[in-house]
């Protein structure tokens, strides 16, 4: 059986200028807990009934010690770029000064990538807030945005010209809503009065960091990574359509509109006063700092209906679904990209995450994940369709390089194009990884 991913012969995605990569995040793969400060996910993992399998990130994929082999693995896939995140608690001491040992760890990775001609796409915050900052209020404390600015200042100076692209934040929606409103992610705070306050401070942190990056790293591409779950009404009724628009503003537009329009969606005025963020003079101008790129993460869509008590409720997603329960609906990917392009004056887009959790089995040393190959095929085609409709997409990153700690799901869900045996730490390239390499190297 030939495992293949194909694109139309004239596709811009077959150009050598189009960047293909793989993505990871520090807490999900590194381990090496003893050589960094505690973060909010350490605390969350050590809280009963928060992680589905009761696991933690103390070892994860042991990338902290196996990074050289893992970069050789990345290189073997033929990719142009590697998206990694920096562990804030690994590189900055509680005093706010550089932890040179932690910085050297990443400098070695960056040098190794450079020697393999792999572009480094660095995410500065992928959810692992130092616990000592959470103890002072975390993202509910406005001061955390300025602590982030200071961290970015030190790190961007230390990394000098070794980074191709910086993303300030990964998915501020997840940090704010999942972490500070519904509490299913670290730090596990619950309350509608908290979510939008945390979101504002995250976006403020982004804007403050963008100003620093413009000075310290003017030759890198500097931007942010947002996740989008496009919203669809259950029916054509006016009530369902209105409910869906509200949901879209609440979950999606809330994070992108301030970046490009310098203001929040109009639903701000419909929220109870205690749910609204505290916005200082000048905040929105800081948040709307010019960006070189927008990172877009996409996995699935959501379907909503009107509700008498809430503005909206999300219905159970229809089949087909991935192993994590998310509907496979690639058409929403195209429609998302086209709609964003029509609504905002966007810089070039990079698809910074796209992928699927599947119930993988390794049999005789082979992972025949045809369901994941099919997912990638459908979604690469969806990106190509958006490009053909005028959307400027310059790159695509598969999530994830390898199976890893999948946040509240622990190690139960596998997103990797490389299989990880967590007992032995043996890596095995899945058929999806073989197909991805074949597509990239065919250009």
ROVEX-671713 format. One record per residue (C-alpha): residue in three letters; x, y negated, z. Coordinates in pm, whole numbers, padded with zeros to 5 digits, always signed. Each point is the difference from the previous one (the first is absolute). Example, Ala and Ser with C-alpha at 12.3 -4.5 7.8 and 13.67 -1.06 7.14 Angstrom:
residues 2
ALA+01230+00450+00780 SER+00137-00344-00066 
end
This chain:
residues 443
UNK+00000+00000+00000 UNK+00131-00344-00096 UNK-00058-00264+00264 UNK-00031-00335-00178 UNK-00104-00360+00044 UNK-00066-00188-00322 UNK-00079-00355-00109 UNK-00106-00141-00338 UNK+00294-00033-00239 UNK-00021-00381-00013 UNK-00045-00046+00375 UNK+00202-00275+00167 UNK+00047+00252+00280 UNK+00237+00193-00226 UNK+00230-00300-00031 UNK+00339+00021+00170 UNK-00090-00334+00163 UNK-00292+00157+00186 UNK+00119+00103+00347 UNK-00085+00342+00142 UNK+00072+00077+00361 UNK-00083+00194+00312 UNK-00100-00147+00335 UNK+00041+00077+00370 UNK-00033-00177+00336 UNK+00246-00001+00289 UNK-00215+00144+00280 UNK-00142+00267-00228 UNK+00332+00156-00101 UNK+00293-00121+00210 UNK-00015+00148+00345 UNK+00311-00121+00182 UNK-00211-00132+00287 UNK+00290-00017+00247 UNK+00188-00256-00208 UNK-00273-00263-00012 UNK-00237-00182+00231 UNK-00347+00148+00060 UNK-00275-00111-00238 UNK-00379-00005+00020 UNK-00023+00334-00181 UNK+00217+00171+00262 UNK-00245-00121+00265 UNK-00304+00095-00210 UNK+00136+00351-00064 UNK+00053+00046+00373 UNK-00362-00091+00073 UNK-00238+00296+00024 UNK-00231+00080-00290 UNK+00136-00267-00238 UNK+00192+00224-00244 UNK-00196+00286-00157 UNK+00265+00266+00063 UNK+00149-00157+00312 UNK+00328-00066-00180 UNK+00232-00302-00014 UNK+00270-00164-00212 UNK+00298+00084+00220 UNK+00152+00230-00265 UNK-00240-00029-00297 UNK+00204+00091-00312 UNK+00328-00068+00180 UNK+00088-00250-00272 UNK+00207-00188+00256 UNK+00266+00270-00022 UNK-00083+00142-00346 UNK-00019-00329-00190 UNK+00294+00073-00230 UNK-00151+00328-00117 UNK-00336-00171-00038 UNK+00146-00270-00223 UNK+00157+00271-00215 UNK-00347+00156-00014 UNK-00149-00334-00107 UNK+00269-00037-00264 UNK-00075+00351-00130 UNK-00356-00110-00076 UNK+00128-00256-00250 UNK-00182-00294+00158 UNK+00096-00364-00055 UNK-00084-00118+00351 UNK-00053+00107+00360 UNK-00245-00177+00227 UNK+00105+00032+00364 UNK-00090-00189+00315 UNK+00220-00143+00271 UNK-00067+00101+00359 UNK-00018-00335+00182 UNK+00079+00166+00337 UNK+00309+00165-00153 UNK+00162-00321-00123 UNK-00096-00268+00256 UNK+00074+00018+00372 UNK-00254-00110+00259 UNK+00202-00321+00035 UNK-00078-00078-00365 UNK+00358+00058-00110 UNK+00119+00238-00270 UNK+00061+00364+00092 UNK+00299+00046-00228 UNK-00007+00380+00024 UNK-00357+00004-00129 UNK+00080-00253-00272 UNK+00299+00209-00111 UNK-00228+00302-00040 UNK-00206-00186-00258 UNK+00303-00165-00160 UNK+00141+00346-00066 UNK-00329+00105-00160 UNK-00007-00316-00215 UNK+00359+00055-00113 UNK-00074+00364-00081 UNK-00305-00100-00205 UNK+00205-00263-00183 UNK+00270+00253-00086 UNK-00272+00221-00150 UNK-00147-00295-00193 UNK-00328+00024+00193 UNK-00173-00331+00075 UNK-00085-00059+00367 UNK-00356-00118+00068 UNK+00008-00084+00371 UNK-00311-00033+00215 UNK+00075-00206+00309 UNK-00301+00108+00205 UNK-00168+00338-00041 UNK-00191+00008+00329 UNK+00271+00086+00255 UNK-00019-00312+00219 UNK+00249+00002+00290 UNK-00190+00099+00313 UNK+00146-00288+00202 UNK-00176-00242-00238 UNK-00327+00192+00033 UNK+00038-00033+00376 UNK-00022-00376-00055 UNK-00313+00026-00213 UNK+00133+00140-00327 UNK-00177-00135-00307 UNK-00261-00164+00222 UNK+00279-00231+00119 UNK+00075-00277-00249 UNK+00361+00000+00117 UNK+00052+00345-00160 UNK-00022-00164-00344 UNK+00300-00216+00090 UNK+00188+00299+00145 UNK-00055+00169-00337 UNK+00134-00306-00182 UNK+00315+00011+00214 UNK+00048+00372-00065 UNK-00039-00052-00375 UNK+00249-00286+00013 UNK+00267+00216+00164 UNK-00060+00308-00214 UNK-00016-00177-00337 UNK+00333-00167+00083 UNK+00152+00332+00107 UNK-00118+00180-00315 UNK+00135-00280-00221 UNK-00055+00082-00369 UNK-00058+00375+00037 UNK-00381-00011-00024 UNK-00189-00016-00330 UNK-00337-00082+00157 UNK-00130-00086+00347 UNK-00356+00057+00116 UNK-00073-00184+00323 UNK-00283+00226+00118 UNK-00150+00331-00098 UNK-00380+00003+00012 UNK-00083-00267+00259 UNK-00360+00127-00017 UNK+00111+00326+00162 UNK+00202-00176+00269 UNK-00286-00237+00083 UNK-00318+00201-00052 UNK+00117+00352+00082 UNK+00232-00114+00279 UNK-00184-00288+00165 UNK-00367+00042-00092 UNK-00096+00367-00022 UNK+00308+00129+00184 UNK+00071+00314-00203 UNK+00357-00119-00063 UNK+00257-00143+00239 UNK-00031-00189+00227 UNK-00354+00141+00027 UNK-00184-00319+00098 UNK-00376-00001-00061 UNK-00221-00303-00051 UNK-00137-00206-00289 UNK+00124-00309+00179 UNK+00361+00110-00057 UNK+00030+00115-00363 UNK-00011-00332-00183 UNK+00222-00170+00259 UNK+00268+00266-00054 UNK-00047-00031-00377 UNK+00059-00375+00010 UNK+00321+00036+00197 UNK+00122+00270-00240 UNK-00068-00223-00301 UNK+00166-00291+00178 UNK+00303+00223+00060 UNK+00006+00077-00372 UNK-00004-00367-00095 UNK+00271-00089+00250 UNK+00215+00287-00126 UNK-00052-00099-00365 UNK+00146-00342+00075 UNK+00306+00166+00158 UNK+00043+00243-00291 UNK-00018-00282-00252 UNK+00304-00153+00171 UNK+00198+00312+00098 UNK-00078+00226-00295 UNK-00101-00214-00300 UNK+00109+00262-00253 UNK-00218+00281+00132 UNK-00366+00045-00082 UNK-00189-00106+00311 UNK-00364+00084+00070 UNK-00241+00210+00203 UNK-00171+00340-00025 UNK-00378+00014+00039 UNK-00222+00306-00005 UNK-00334-00013-00175 UNK-00299+00229+00031 UNK-00242-00131-00264 UNK-00359-00028+00120 UNK-00296+00141-00194 UNK-00371-00023+00086 UNK-00193+00322+00055 UNK-00286-00132-00212 UNK-00085-00295-00223 UNK-00219-00153+00269 UNK+00074-00363+00087 UNK+00045+00100+00366 UNK+00266+00261-00080 UNK+00179-00236-00236 UNK+00009-00278+00261 UNK+00119+00244+00268 UNK+00275+00123-00231 UNK+00117-00353-00080 UNK+00024-00070+00374 UNK+00203+00319+00050 UNK+00233-00096-00284 UNK+00059-00342+00153 UNK+00054+00154+00344 UNK+00243+00275-00103 UNK+00162-00109-00327 UNK-00036-00369-00087 UNK+00076-00105+00359 UNK+00365+00089-00058 UNK+00054-00119-00357 UNK-00210-00317-00022 UNK+00213-00195+00256 UNK+00314+00090-00195 UNK-00120-00147-00328 UNK-00287-00234+00088 UNK+00126-00117+00339 UNK-00326+00083+00175 UNK-00199+00289+00141 UNK-00318+00134-00166 UNK-00316-00197+00078 UNK-00119+00281+00232 UNK+00232-00160+00257 UNK-00286-00233+00095 UNK-00237+00298+00035 UNK+00213+00168+00264 UNK-00075-00071+00367 UNK+00229-00272+00133 UNK+00179+00245+00231 UNK+00086+00221-00302 UNK+00158-00283-00199 UNK+00376-00057-00008 UNK+00154-00309+00156 UNK+00136-00195-00298 UNK+00248-00282+00067 UNK+00055-00296-00231 UNK+00239+00104-00275 UNK-00047+00375+00046 UNK-00173+00059-00332 UNK+00267-00191-00191 UNK+00267+00219+00163 UNK-00193+00318-00085 UNK-00042-00106-00365 UNK+00376-00020-00066 UNK+00085+00080-00362 UNK+00083+00366-00060 UNK+00200+00182-00266 UNK-00212+00313+00004 UNK-00305+00163+00157 UNK+00025+00360+00114 UNK-00325+00195-00039 UNK-00069+00325+00186 UNK-00295+00203-00126 UNK-00138+00339+00097 UNK-00380+00001-00022 UNK-00322-00205-00003 UNK-00280-00045+00257 UNK-00378+00002-00051 UNK-00226-00217+00216 UNK-00366-00045+00080 UNK-00182-00276+00185 UNK-00075+00052+00368 UNK-00246-00172+00232 UNK+00244-00022+00292 UNK+00334-00045-00177 UNK+00086-00195-00314 UNK+00080+00330-00174 UNK+00065+00367+00060 UNK+00231+00222-00203 UNK-00153+00324-00125 UNK+00178+00337-00011 UNK+00216+00007-00313 UNK-00113+00233-00276 UNK+00207+00281-00151 UNK+00265+00051-00125 UNK+00206-00088+00306 UNK+00361+00038+00108 UNK+00105+00197+00307 UNK-00033-00314+00214 UNK-00361-00042-00114 UNK+00043-00288-00245 UNK-00199+00002-00322 UNK+00200+00034-00322 UNK-00135-00279-00220 UNK+00275-00140-00228 UNK-00239-00230-00188 UNK-00008-00219+00313 UNK+00376-00052-00035 UNK-00037-00155-00344 UNK-00301-00207+00107 UNK+00184-00123+00310 UNK+00306-00117-00193 UNK-00208-00169-00269 UNK-00226-00173+00253 UNK+00293-00131+00207 UNK+00163-00129-00318 UNK-00318-00182-00098 UNK-00062-00142+00347 UNK+00348-00127+00095 UNK+00306-00146-00168 UNK+00225+00293+00079 UNK+00373+00051-00030 UNK+00113+00331-00153 UNK-00142+00306+00178 UNK+00184+00309+00121 UNK-00203+00305+00095 UNK+00186+00056+00326 UNK-00198+00306+00112 UNK-00222+00250-00176 UNK-00032+00368+00073 UNK-00202+00277+00158 UNK+00000+00229+00300 UNK-00058+00356-00116 UNK-00006+00334+00183 UNK+00337+00112-00131 UNK+00139+00349+00030 UNK+00359+00102-00063 UNK+00006+00344-00160 UNK+00331+00162-00098 UNK+00168-00338+00027 UNK-00249-00172-00232 UNK-00275-00254+00075 UNK-00244+00013-00289 UNK-00195-00316+00088 UNK-00191-00029-00326 UNK-00273-00197+00180 UNK+00257-00270+00083 UNK+00140+00007-00354 UNK-00356-00058-00125 UNK-00044-00288+00247 UNK+00318-00169-00123 UNK-00096+00054-00362 UNK-00340-00162+00050 UNK+00139-00294+00195 UNK+00293-00069-00231 UNK-00255-00014-00281 UNK-00211-00238+00209 UNK+00298-00234+00043 UNK+00070+00019-00372 UNK-00364-00091-00070 UNK+00037-00310+00221 UNK+00320-00102-00178 UNK-00181+00032-00334 UNK-00264-00239+00140 UNK+00264-00264+00074 UNK+00115+00076+00354 UNK+00374-00052+00054 UNK+00118+00318+00174 UNK+00377+00041+00013 UNK+00049+00315+00204 UNK-00150+00304+00171 UNK+00105+00175+00321 UNK-00121+00347+00090 UNK-00109+00045+00361 UNK+00178+00176+00132 UNK+00351+00119-00067 UNK-00047+00276+00256 UNK-00254+00143+00241 UNK+00022-00194+00326 UNK-00169-00119+00318 UNK-00338-00113-00130 UNK-00084-00238+00285 UNK-00313+00105+00193 UNK-00012+00326-00202 UNK+00343+00105+00127 UNK+00158+00263-00225 UNK-00331+00152-00115 UNK-00022-00187-00332 UNK+00263+00021-00272 UNK+00039-00285-00250 UNK+00350+00080-00124 UNK+00122+00092-00345 UNK+00267+00179+00203 UNK-00103+00264+00253 UNK+00155-00014+00349 UNK+00021+00302+00226 UNK-00007-00174+00337 UNK+00159+00298+00178 UNK+00307+00021-00225 UNK-00012-00347-00163 UNK+00046+00170-00338 UNK-00121-00216-00290 UNK-00162+00162-00305 UNK-00100-00205-00304 UNK-00364+00075-00079 UNK-00130+00041-00354 UNK-00133-00357+00027 UNK+00356-00119+00063 UNK+00125+00200-00298 UNK-00272-00152-00219 UNK+00073-00352+00129 UNK+00370+00041-00081 UNK-00083+00127-00349 UNK-00217-00304-00070 UNK+00263-00247+00126 UNK+00292+00159-00183 UNK-00199+00033-00326 UNK-00001-00377-00057 
end
